[in-house]
Amino acid sequence: MNPGKSVTFMDYLEPQGVAAEFAKKPGEEMYRYLNQNTFPPDAEGSQRMTIRYRTDHEHVKKEESFFYSPSIRRVRHQVPFRRQDKFPNQAQTTDDATGRDAWEYTWKLIGTDVLSHTVRFPVTRPTVVLGIKGDATLHEVRTADLRLMGEAYPHYTATGGVECYVVEARARAEWLPDYYAPRILYWLEKHSFYPLRMEQYGTDGKLAMVETRISEMFNPALKERGYGPLFVLYWDIPSDLMSYNIRDNHRLKHWTAEETEAFFNPDFMRRQWYLDLSVKSQAGVSHPDLFFLRPPLDADKFPNLRPMQLPAEVAARVDAQEKAGRLVFEIEPLAVETAAVKPSPMPQSEPAQRVVVAPTALPVDAYAQQKAPTAPTTVR
């Protein structure tokens, strides 16, 4: 596994929240954020500053990024990521991580549903250490006690579920011709319209990607618009690849005009000043046995609108996972009875076989920068 950690600082311009999407003119800046990487050690000191813009047909640039690396001691203006490109060793694309603009799609309400689970923990991880109080403290929490919209949410059903609208988004050809995910289903919490589950269907109509979330109230002043993602899990089904993002230890901060000018510009990164090293997170996955389960499929919900055509080997892993309560990748073959045969001795001059196993791609935090492993592992 090769997880990464970073501290992210946001500077929202007025108006804040969803109002900015409509009040800003195309091409105008909406907010800026600064990522300062703290883990792994080879990524420590690298930083990224990003500017987010309002888009339309003429102003198609969604983001502009600058990257600083201590190894070269320079700030580089980054080439924009293509929207359909996945991050290295991760399941999500640029659009999955940065969000999509509502006006690029047509929308249709297909029904309602009650979600009782989204991001699921394995039986091997009964607790998790989180910072969710907004005061830099960490607390051990039972994973079974984590709720989909946080403790303060007032609209849980009698069984602890969350009522959702299920809507279908279809990419508009005049905005997104030949888009890689032409159809997306969203489960939107009824009061805040916060997305708790997303399903992407590819150009062949098959289910290709599932994203699930556990959210938390991070900005009470915004009321129902103050929710944000605490746990995010992405599952790319064709490759059976999963990656996650954990965003705990949120704090509200008002930046002065002087701080905004000093901190949220590319040249600041060259100073290698960490703005706040007290922001810690211990919620990451430290061992493969503790990794999240694949998202539930719930194939009985809207069966005519959700074709489930998983690859046979992925379907077998999902079935094995549900029985074991933890991730399963290798399915044990059935035992076959054979007659006992005396093995032939290996000639003394023949060297032992060496098997080279390439490293498996594992999830990385979306904001961390690190080098992918290059050397294979030799198993003797």
C-alpha positions in Angstrom: 0.0 0.0 0.0 1.1 3.6 -0.6 -1.2 6.0 1.1 -0.5 9.7 1.3 -1.5 12.6 3.6 -1.8 16.3 3.1 -3.3 19.4 4.8 -5.6 21.5 2.6 -6.3 25.2 3.1 -9.3 26.7 1.4 -10.1 30.3 0.5 -13.7 30.8 -0.6 -14.7 34.1 -2.2 -18.1 35.7 -1.5 -20.7 34.5 -2.0 -19.9 31.1 -0.5 -21.5 27.7 -1.2 -23.8 26.8 -4.1 -24.7 30.5 -4.6 -21.3 31.1 -6.1 -22.1 28.7 -8.9 -24.9 31.0 -10.1 -23.6 34.4 -9.0 -20.2 34.2 -10.6 -19.8 35.0 -14.3 -18.1 32.4 -16.5 -14.4 32.7 -16.3 -14.5 34.3 -12.8 -12.6 32.8 -9.9 -14.7 30.9 -7.2 -12.1 29.7 -4.7 -8.5 28.7 -4.2 -6.9 25.9 -2.2 -3.4 25.0 -1.1 -2.3 21.4 -0.5 0.7 20.8 1.7 1.9 17.2 1.6 3.1 15.6 4.9 3.3 11.9 4.0 5.0 9.7 2.7 8.4 11.1 3.4 9.4 11.4 -0.2 6.4 13.7 -0.8 6.9 15.8 2.2 7.5 19.4 1.3 5.7 19.2 -2.1 2.8 21.5 -2.5 0.0 22.3 -4.9 -2.0 25.5 -5.3 -5.2 25.4 -7.4 -7.6 28.1 -8.6 -11.2 27.1 -9.5 -13.2 28.9 -12.1 -16.8 29.2 -13.2 -17.2 27.6 -16.6 -19.4 27.7 -19.7 -19.1 27.0 -23.4 -16.5 29.7 -24.0 -14.7 29.4 -20.7 -14.0 25.7 -20.4 -11.0 25.9 -18.0 -12.2 24.5 -14.7 -9.0 24.6 -12.8 -5.5 26.1 -12.9 -2.8 24.4 -10.8 0.8 25.2 -9.7 3.1 22.6 -8.2 6.2 23.0 -6.0 8.7 20.3 -5.6 11.6 20.6 -3.1 13.8 18.5 -5.3 13.9 21.1 -8.1 13.0 24.2 -5.9 10.8 25.6 -8.5 7.1 26.3 -9.0 5.7 24.7 -12.1 2.5 25.7 -13.9 0.7 22.4 -14.3 -0.8 21.2 -17.6 -4.5 20.7 -16.9 -5.6 17.1 -16.3 -8.0 15.7 -18.8 -11.4 15.1 -17.3 -11.6 11.4 -18.0 -8.0 10.6 -16.8 -7.6 8.6 -13.6 -5.1 9.6 -11.0 -2.1 7.2 -10.8 -2.9 4.0 -9.0 -6.4 5.3 -8.2 -10.0 4.5 -9.2 -11.3 8.1 -9.7 -10.9 10.5 -12.6 -10.4 14.2 -12.5 -14.1 14.8 -12.8 -14.8 12.4 -9.9 -12.4 14.3 -7.7 -13.2 17.9 -8.7 -16.9 17.6 -9.3 -19.2 18.2 -12.3 -21.2 21.2 -13.4 -25.0 20.7 -13.3 -25.7 22.5 -16.6 -23.7 20.0 -18.6 -26.4 17.4 -18.0 -30.1 16.8 -18.3 -31.8 15.6 -15.1 -34.7 13.2 -14.4 -36.2 12.1 -11.1 -36.5 8.3 -11.2 -37.7 7.7 -7.6 -36.9 7.8 -3.9 -34.9 5.4 -1.8 -33.6 5.0 1.8 -29.9 4.5 2.2 -28.8 2.6 5.3 -25.2 2.0 4.3 -22.6 3.6 2.0 -18.9 3.3 3.0 -18.5 0.1 4.9 -15.8 -1.1 7.2 -14.5 -4.7 7.4 -15.1 -6.9 10.5 -11.3 -6.5 11.1 -11.7 -2.8 11.8 -14.1 -2.3 14.7 -12.8 1.3 15.5 -11.3 4.3 13.8 -9.5 7.3 15.2 -11.1 10.5 13.9 -10.9 14.3 14.3 -14.5 15.4 13.9 -14.9 17.9 16.8 -13.3 20.9 15.0 -10.8 21.4 17.8 -7.8 19.4 16.6 -8.5 16.5 19.0 -8.7 12.9 18.0 -11.2 10.4 19.3 -11.6 6.6 18.8 -15.0 5.9 17.4 -16.7 2.5 16.8 -17.1 2.1 13.0 -20.6 0.6 13.6 -21.6 3.9 15.2 -20.7 6.1 12.2 -23.8 7.5 10.6 -24.3 8.5 7.0 -24.9 12.3 7.7 -23.1 12.6 11.1 -24.5 12.7 14.6 -26.2 16.2 14.2 -28.4 15.2 11.3 -32.0 15.5 12.4 -33.9 13.5 9.7 -32.8 9.9 10.2 -35.6 7.3 9.7 -36.7 5.1 12.6 -34.1 2.5 11.5 -31.3 5.0 11.0 -31.6 5.4 7.3 -31.4 8.5 5.1 -34.2 9.3 2.7 -32.9 10.2 -0.8 -34.1 11.3 -4.2 -32.6 9.2 -6.9 -32.0 11.2 -10.1 -30.6 10.4 -13.4 -28.1 12.7 -15.1 -27.3 12.3 -18.8 -24.4 14.2 -20.5 -25.6 16.8 -23.0 -24.0 16.2 -26.3 -23.5 19.9 -27.0 -21.5 20.2 -23.7 -19.9 16.8 -23.3 -19.7 15.0 -26.7 -18.4 11.4 -26.4 -18.2 11.7 -22.6 -16.8 8.6 -20.9 -19.7 8.4 -18.4 -22.8 9.5 -20.4 -25.2 8.4 -17.6 -24.9 8.8 -13.9 -27.3 8.0 -11.1 -27.2 10.2 -7.9 -28.7 9.4 -4.5 -29.3 12.9 -3.1 -30.3 13.4 0.6 -33.8 15.0 0.5 -33.2 18.1 2.6 -29.7 19.2 1.5 -29.4 17.5 -1.9 -26.1 16.2 -0.7 -24.9 13.2 -2.8 -24.3 10.1 -0.8 -24.0 7.6 -3.7 -23.1 7.9 -7.4 -23.2 5.2 -10.1 -21.6 5.8 -13.5 -22.6 3.8 -16.6 -20.2 3.6 -19.5 -20.8 4.1 -23.2 -21.7 0.4 -23.3 -24.5 0.9 -20.8 -22.8 -1.2 -18.1 -22.1 -0.2 -14.5 -18.5 1.1 -14.5 -18.0 3.0 -11.3 -19.5 3.4 -7.8 -18.7 6.2 -5.4 -20.1 6.3 -1.8 -19.7 8.7 1.0 -20.1 9.2 4.7 -20.6 12.9 5.4 -20.4 15.3 8.4 -21.6 18.8 9.2 -18.5 20.9 8.9 -20.0 24.5 8.6 -23.2 24.9 10.7 -23.5 28.5 9.7 -24.5 27.3 6.2 -27.2 25.1 7.7 -28.2 22.3 5.3 -25.5 23.4 2.8 -22.7 22.9 5.5 -22.2 19.2 4.9 -19.0 17.8 3.5 -17.4 14.4 2.8 -15.8 12.6 5.7 -15.1 9.3 4.0 -15.2 8.8 0.2 -14.8 5.5 -1.5 -14.3 5.0 -5.3 -14.7 1.6 -6.9 -13.8 1.1 -10.6 -15.6 -2.2 -11.5 -13.8 -3.4 -14.7 -10.4 -3.3 -12.9 -11.8 -4.0 -9.4 -9.7 -1.1 -8.2 -10.6 0.9 -5.1 -9.3 4.1 -3.7 -10.4 6.3 -0.8 -10.3 9.8 0.6 -10.7 10.8 4.2 -11.2 14.4 5.2 -11.3 14.7 8.9 -10.1 17.4 11.3 -11.9 20.3 9.6 -11.7 23.7 11.1 -13.3 27.0 10.1 -10.9 29.8 9.4 -11.4 33.4 8.3 -8.5 34.6 6.2 -7.6 38.3 6.3 -6.9 40.1 3.0 -3.2 40.1 3.9 -3.2 36.3 4.6 -5.1 35.6 1.3 -2.6 37.6 -0.7 0.4 36.0 1.1 -0.7 32.3 1.3 -2.8 31.7 -1.7 -0.4 32.5 -4.5 2.1 30.2 -6.3 5.3 32.1 -5.0 4.4 31.3 -1.4 5.1 27.6 -1.9 8.8 28.2 -2.5 9.2 29.3 1.2 8.2 25.8 2.3 6.3 27.2 5.3 3.7 24.8 6.7 0.7 26.8 7.8 -0.5 24.5 10.5 1.2 21.2 11.5 -1.3 20.6 14.3 -3.8 19.2 11.8 -3.4 15.4 12.1 -5.2 12.4 10.8 -5.0 8.8 12.0 -7.9 7.5 10.0 -6.0 6.1 7.1 -5.8 2.4 6.3 -2.5 1.0 7.6 -2.9 -2.6 6.5 -4.7 -4.3 3.6 -6.9 -6.3 6.0 -8.4 -3.0 7.3 -9.4 -1.7 3.9 -13.0 -0.8 3.2 -15.5 -3.2 1.6 -16.6 -2.9 -2.0 -19.8 -0.7 -2.0 -23.1 -2.7 -1.8 -24.8 -3.2 -5.1 -28.4 -3.5 -3.9 -29.4 -5.0 -7.2 -33.1 -5.2 -6.2 -33.4 -1.4 -6.3 -34.6 0.1 -9.7 -33.6 -3.2 -11.5 -34.8 -1.9 -14.9 -32.6 1.2 -14.7 -29.5 -0.4 -13.1 -28.1 -3.2 -15.3 -25.7 -5.2 -13.2 -23.2 -6.9 -15.5 -20.1 -7.5 -13.4 -17.2 -9.4 -14.8 -17.4 -13.0 -13.5 -14.3 -12.8 -11.4 -15.4 -9.5 -9.8 -18.8 -11.0 -9.0 -17.2 -13.9 -7.3 -15.0 -11.6 -5.2 -18.1 -9.6 -4.2 -19.9 -12.7 -3.1 -16.9 -13.9 -1.2 -16.5 -10.5 0.5 -20.1 -10.5 1.7 -19.7 -13.9 3.3 -16.3 -13.1 4.9 -17.1 -9.5 6.0 -13.8 -8.3 4.6 -12.1 -7.8 1.3 -11.4 -10.9 -0.8 -9.3 -10.9 -3.9 -8.2 -14.5 -4.3 -10.9 -17.1 -4.5 -9.7 -20.5 -3.2 -10.0 -23.2 -6.0 -12.0 -26.3 -5.3 -10.0 -29.2 -4.1 -9.4 -32.0 -6.7 -8.6 -35.5 -5.6 -5.6 -37.0 -7.6 -3.7 -40.3 -7.4 -0.5 -40.1 -5.4 2.5 -39.9 -7.7 6.1 -40.1 -6.6 7.7 -36.8 -7.6 10.7 -36.9 -9.9 13.8 -35.4 -8.3 15.0 -32.1 -9.7 18.4 -32.3 -11.5 21.1 -30.8 -9.3 22.3 -28.6 -12.1 18.9 -26.9 -12.6 18.6 -23.6 -10.8 15.6 -22.9 -8.6 12.7 -21.1 -10.3 12.3 -17.3 -9.7 8.9 -15.7 -10.0 8.7 -11.9 -10.4 5.5 -10.4 -9.2 4.7 -6.8 -10.3 3.4 -4.5 -7.5 -0.3 -4.2 -7.3 -1.9 -0.8 -7.7 -3.3 0.3 -4.4 -5.3 3.4 -3.3 -3.5 6.7 -2.7 -4.9 9.8 -1.1 -6.1 12.1 -3.9 -4.1 15.0 -2.7 -0.7 13.3 -2.0 2.1 13.3 -4.5 4.5 10.5 -4.6 6.5 8.3 -6.9 4.9 5.1 -8.0 7.0 2.0 -7.2 9.2 1.1 -10.0 11.1 -2.0 -8.9 9.3 -5.4 -9.0 9.2 -7.7 -6.0 11.1 -10.9 -6.4 9.6 -13.9 -4.7 12.0 -16.9 -4.3 
